[in-house]
Amino acid sequence: MIRMPKMGRVLPAAAALLAGWAASADPAPAFHVAARYAIGGVETGYDYLRIDPVTRRLFVAHGSRVEVLDADSGAHLGQIEGLATAHGVEFPDGLGTGFATSGNDRTIVEFDPRTLKVLKAIKYTGVKPDAVQYDPSSQLLFVVNGGSSGDVTVVDPRSGAIVATIDVQGGKLEQLVFDGRGRGYLNDETRNLVHVLDTRTLEVIARWPLAPGKEPTGLAIDRSGRRIFAACGNNLLVVVDIDGGGIVGTAPIGTDPDGAVFDPTSRRVFTSNRDGTLSVVREQTPGHYVAEQTVKTAPGARTIALDERTGRLFLPYAAFGLPPPPSKAVAEPAAPMIPASFGVLVVAP
């Protein structure tokens, strides 16, 4: 039996922490697939998705376009067209504009999230611009180049000018998050570490190994708790203290994750896994993280977006056919995606 100290002798901050850990012992909500938003189409590639909190629209990177849905009903509202393989979408605070990365032509597209009209094409980034994230602290837009250049393009979202390129000397760069205090954290899948960026000097100031985690992709952040959560390819979520860089915990997750989000309301971490599962993780006691639930989603539902207003999660998915037989050129060929099957899963508590 754990004996709790009398509350009169517990400091307010400690009492809040104890209350949070006690709440984690409550029965976990049963997350489930609550809806499916059909999109279809003939293009088979897809990547990140993001909710614009102002318009309540869901923007989904899909082939050469960004699909736009009503986040609450799933109604298809239109498309942003003309991209050469869409990857990331972002909405800088207070600007009323959106940005999408166009991987194959090294371009960032600025658009109006209400009219869906393209406003500007920003050229040229590094190789294969992928994830894109706005940092409120520096008021700059950071574009992760996922190809061979191993760098990050920095854009002033007000002028559309490229203001810097940060050579992080990275391998395959993945997701990027910010703490709101001038620091950015960037997963490096091939080097098994996190690059720490100073978002004001635009320099790499540290590199933190993620062992025992390997091949980190999705990355989420708890800004108030000062933690980042790296979804790793060896079925492990690695939790890092961003004030010191040390690993403070791990938890099991599904196979081949590609996305991660943290819900500040429920204080849960979610990873979307290519094996057709959603892992739900929570800190049960200090430094002890547990997998509360594994939600069956759909094969290929590998990226994720959180609606902080409702606590719902959105994951793009598709159906896949049988893989072609192996060849000398491709030992393990991927299963082909069935084009008309593309859509978005809605997971709710």
C-alpha atoms as one frame of an Amber mdcrd trajectory, in Angstrom:
protein
   0.000   0.000   0.000   1.276   3.490  -0.888   0.898   5.929   1.984   0.082
   9.440   0.797   1.281  12.437   2.817  -1.285  14.656   4.460  -2.352  17.289
   1.926  -1.661  20.064   4.395   2.042  19.246   4.132   2.150  18.981   0.308
   3.248  21.978  -1.719   0.695  23.196  -4.295   2.810  22.116  -7.306   3.362
  18.673  -5.807  -0.340  18.366  -5.004  -1.192  19.107  -8.635   1.202  16.427
  -9.819  -0.191  13.906  -7.350  -3.713  14.696  -8.492  -2.714  14.176 -12.113
  -1.121  10.805 -11.382  -4.125   9.758  -9.310  -6.423  10.685 -12.187  -4.374
   8.474 -14.494  -5.574   5.488 -12.471  -9.163   6.161 -13.580 -10.570   3.868
 -16.285  -9.248   4.916 -19.694 -11.815   6.091 -22.249 -12.432   3.570 -25.010
 -11.065   5.262 -28.120 -12.738   3.930 -31.259 -13.254   4.674 -34.934 -16.297
   6.928 -34.840 -16.530   7.914 -38.522 -14.964   7.524 -41.944 -14.731  10.480
 -44.312 -14.580   9.235 -47.914 -12.372  11.127 -50.371 -11.524   8.701 -53.180
  -9.713   9.888 -56.299  -7.086   8.272 -58.492  -3.911   9.541 -56.814  -2.304
   7.122 -54.402   0.189   9.178 -52.380  -0.763  10.882 -49.117   0.994  12.343
 -46.087   0.313  14.873 -43.307  -3.053  16.401 -42.435  -3.913  19.409 -40.289
  -6.961  21.193 -38.866  -7.310  24.933 -39.307  -8.800  25.954 -35.924 -10.269
  29.141 -37.397 -12.248  27.675 -40.303 -12.772  24.195 -38.758 -11.514  22.715
 -41.996  -9.383  19.608 -42.316  -6.563  19.797 -44.880  -5.209  16.471 -46.151
  -2.109  16.146 -48.365  -3.056  13.810 -51.199  -0.961  13.350 -54.320  -0.752
  16.597 -56.298  -3.316  18.389 -54.163  -4.536  19.144 -50.671  -8.056  17.867
 -50.010 -10.249  20.118 -47.863 -13.019  18.699 -45.670 -15.367  20.022 -43.023
 -13.707  18.674 -39.867 -17.027  18.131 -38.107 -19.143  16.573 -40.868 -16.583
  15.222 -43.356 -18.185  17.120 -46.245 -15.731  17.622 -49.113 -15.319  21.380
 -49.592 -12.701  21.593 -52.311  -9.036  21.160 -53.181  -5.825  23.104 -53.411
  -4.325  21.912 -56.672  -1.084  22.138 -58.601   1.379  20.694 -56.076   4.129
  18.293 -57.097   3.482  15.726 -54.352   1.907  17.411 -51.322   3.388  16.612
 -47.910   2.889  19.060 -44.999   0.296  21.728 -44.154   0.535  24.526 -41.578
  -1.406  27.597 -40.392   0.693  30.324 -38.709  -1.108  31.947 -35.791  -3.062
  35.086 -36.635  -2.041  35.404 -40.295  -5.139  33.941 -41.926  -3.085  32.051
 -44.490  -1.919  28.482 -44.912   1.206  26.851 -46.289   1.737  23.479 -47.949
   4.963  21.800 -49.013   5.357  20.519 -52.559   8.049  17.870 -52.413   9.017
  17.133 -55.982   9.537  20.727 -57.136  11.075  22.017 -53.861   8.317  24.594
 -53.390   6.203  25.944 -50.537   2.701  27.020 -51.570   0.914  29.792 -49.679
  -2.896  29.634 -49.891  -6.072  31.212 -48.542  -7.720  28.618 -46.233 -11.187
  30.045 -46.928 -11.185  30.502 -50.703  -8.570  27.728 -51.258  -6.819  29.935
 -53.819  -3.046  29.713 -54.185  -1.506  33.060 -53.245   2.186  32.461 -53.810
   4.777  29.814 -54.649   7.961  30.138 -52.572  11.065  28.695 -54.294  13.429
  26.886 -53.754  13.864  24.836 -50.621  16.193  21.907 -49.984  15.475  18.459
 -51.389  11.923  17.175 -50.831  10.292  19.699 -48.478   8.166  17.592 -46.147
   6.964  18.521 -42.647   6.279  22.215 -42.029   5.785  23.849 -38.629   5.281
  27.423 -37.382   7.215  28.636 -34.338   5.281  31.390 -32.469   8.407  32.363
 -30.528  10.400  33.449 -33.579   7.318  33.940 -35.799   9.027  31.915 -38.496
   8.014  28.921 -40.566  10.346  25.902 -40.542  10.298  23.419 -43.428  11.973
  20.037 -42.932  13.643  18.826 -46.115  13.273  15.068 -46.056  15.589  14.293
 -48.976  19.339  14.155 -49.313  20.067  17.784 -48.370  19.614  17.100 -44.626
  18.582  20.662 -43.810  15.726  22.922 -42.723  14.442  25.887 -44.750  13.304
  28.908 -42.711  10.625  31.204 -44.141   9.175  34.536 -43.025   5.459  33.734
 -43.474   4.523  37.412 -43.727   6.738  38.230 -46.683   7.129  34.736 -48.094
  10.894  35.164 -48.195  13.310  32.346 -47.416  15.461  33.851 -44.656  17.834
  30.990 -43.826  18.793  27.380 -44.362  19.865  25.428 -41.279  22.334  22.695
 -42.166  21.672  20.205 -39.399  24.038  17.658 -40.961  21.237  15.195 -40.631
  20.188  11.950 -42.203  16.535  11.357 -43.045  14.827  14.173 -41.172  11.278
  13.708 -39.929   8.875  15.598 -37.631   9.636  18.924 -35.921   8.072  20.506
 -32.797   8.665  23.703 -30.795   8.544  24.470 -27.076   7.431  28.117 -27.398
  10.612  29.295 -25.669  12.940  29.461 -28.650  13.812  25.795 -29.037  12.897
  23.336 -31.771  13.277  19.544 -31.741  13.738  17.500 -34.907  13.748  13.714
 -35.285  16.536  12.139 -37.376  15.477   8.666 -38.503  18.841   7.450 -39.773
  20.995   8.840 -36.959  18.591   7.801 -34.136  18.649  11.176 -32.423  16.925
  14.520 -31.923  18.512  17.716 -33.243  17.877  20.700 -30.945  17.507  24.030
 -32.769  17.728  27.593 -31.480  14.878  29.257 -33.377  16.322  32.759 -32.933
  19.956  32.194 -33.923  18.856  29.439 -36.354  21.582  27.063 -35.269  21.811
  23.483 -34.026  22.769  23.681 -30.351  22.579  20.028 -29.266  21.972  16.467
 -30.435  20.310  13.989 -28.114  20.604  10.210 -28.707  17.331   8.289 -28.477
  18.708   4.816 -27.644  17.111   2.387 -26.985  14.802   3.908 -29.614  15.665
   3.369 -33.267  14.471   5.088 -36.451  12.439   7.931 -34.867   9.735   9.434
 -37.076   6.694  10.982 -35.376   7.377  13.554 -32.653   5.021  15.180 -30.141
   5.559  17.704 -27.350   4.097  18.453 -23.929   5.063  22.110 -23.511   3.868
  22.506 -19.933   5.387  19.202 -18.806   8.627  19.866 -20.746   8.668  16.509
 -22.517   8.974  15.328 -26.100   7.771  11.944 -27.324   9.606  10.231 -30.190
   7.776   7.424 -31.993  10.477   4.947 -33.002  10.513   2.208 -35.615  11.430
  -0.521 -33.115   7.954  -0.377 -31.493   9.021   2.080 -28.807   7.899   5.535
 -27.680  10.872   7.352 -26.131  10.182  10.197 -23.680  12.827  12.942 -23.333
  13.160  15.720 -20.745  13.740  18.827 -22.871  15.334  20.779 -20.044  18.185
  18.299 -19.739  17.985  16.045 -22.774  17.808  12.833 -20.758  15.473   9.942
 -21.468  12.890   9.684 -18.690  10.753   6.802 -19.917   9.618   4.515 -22.709
   6.432   2.694 -23.699   5.523   0.034 -26.267   3.717   1.170 -29.440   2.639
  -0.340 -32.758   4.747  -1.262 -35.764   6.162   1.318 -38.181   4.819   4.563
 -36.653   4.917   7.751 -38.712   2.955  10.262 -36.646   2.601  11.328 -33.012
   0.504  13.917 -31.163   0.074  14.947 -27.527  -3.326  16.006 -26.198  -2.791
  18.629 -23.445  -6.336  18.113 -22.160  -6.294  14.348 -21.629  -2.471  14.301
 -21.300  -2.220  11.299 -23.584   0.210  10.595 -26.393  -1.034   8.978 -29.601
   1.056   7.351 -32.309  -0.342   6.350 -35.692   1.190   3.137 -36.970   1.359
   1.766 -40.491   0.284  -1.667 -39.231  -3.271  -0.373 -38.807  -3.162   0.533
 -35.122  -3.291   3.659 -32.995  -1.280   3.452 -29.762  -2.614   5.379 -26.747
   0.049   6.104 -24.108  -0.139   7.857 -20.747   2.204   8.554 -17.830   0.788
   6.374 -15.062   3.290   7.329 -12.357   6.363   9.602 -12.559   8.559   8.330
 -15.380   6.407   5.231 -15.949   4.542   5.319 -19.245   2.010   2.672 -20.203
   0.133   1.704 -23.348  -3.470   2.220 -22.256  -5.066   1.044 -25.464  -4.336
  -0.175 -28.968  -7.059   0.964 -31.347  -7.577  -0.952 -34.582  -7.626   1.600
 -37.404  -6.701   0.576 -40.969  -3.519  -0.504 -42.746  -1.586   2.558 -43.886
  -3.234   4.933 -41.379   0.220   6.235 -40.495  -0.116  10.013 -40.016  -2.315
  11.838 -37.533  -3.866  15.166 -36.582  -5.469  16.184 -33.280  -8.522  18.406
 -32.912  -7.794  20.010 -29.543 -11.345  21.382 -29.322 -13.031  17.964 -29.395
 -10.206  15.528 -28.593 -10.883  13.679 -31.840  -8.078  12.309 -33.999  -7.892
  12.137 -37.795  -5.890   9.549 -39.742  -5.740   9.198 -43.549  -6.082   5.641
 -44.802  -6.624   3.524 -47.916  -7.151  -0.075 -48.975  -4.263  -2.003 -50.518
  -4.070  -4.833 -53.004  -1.676  -7.769 -53.091   2.020  -6.924 -53.489   3.699
  -7.917 -56.768   6.154 -10.814 -56.680   9.728 -10.070 -55.563  12.357  -9.313
 -58.185  16.096  -8.728 -58.335  15.458  -4.982 -58.317  12.895  -5.021 -55.469
  13.210  -7.798 -52.913  10.125  -6.745 -50.906   7.732  -4.811 -53.176   5.048
  -2.737 -51.505   1.374  -3.540 -51.876  -0.333  -1.169 -54.335  -2.873   1.275
 -52.965  -6.385   1.089 -54.407  -6.964   4.704 -55.533 -10.717   5.092 -54.927
 -10.362   3.799 -51.359  -8.664   6.901 -49.943 -10.292   8.618 -46.961  -9.880
   9.782 -43.365 -10.670   7.868 -40.179 -12.064   9.778 -37.206 -11.100   8.322
 -33.801 -12.962   9.570 -30.748 -13.053   8.722 -27.005
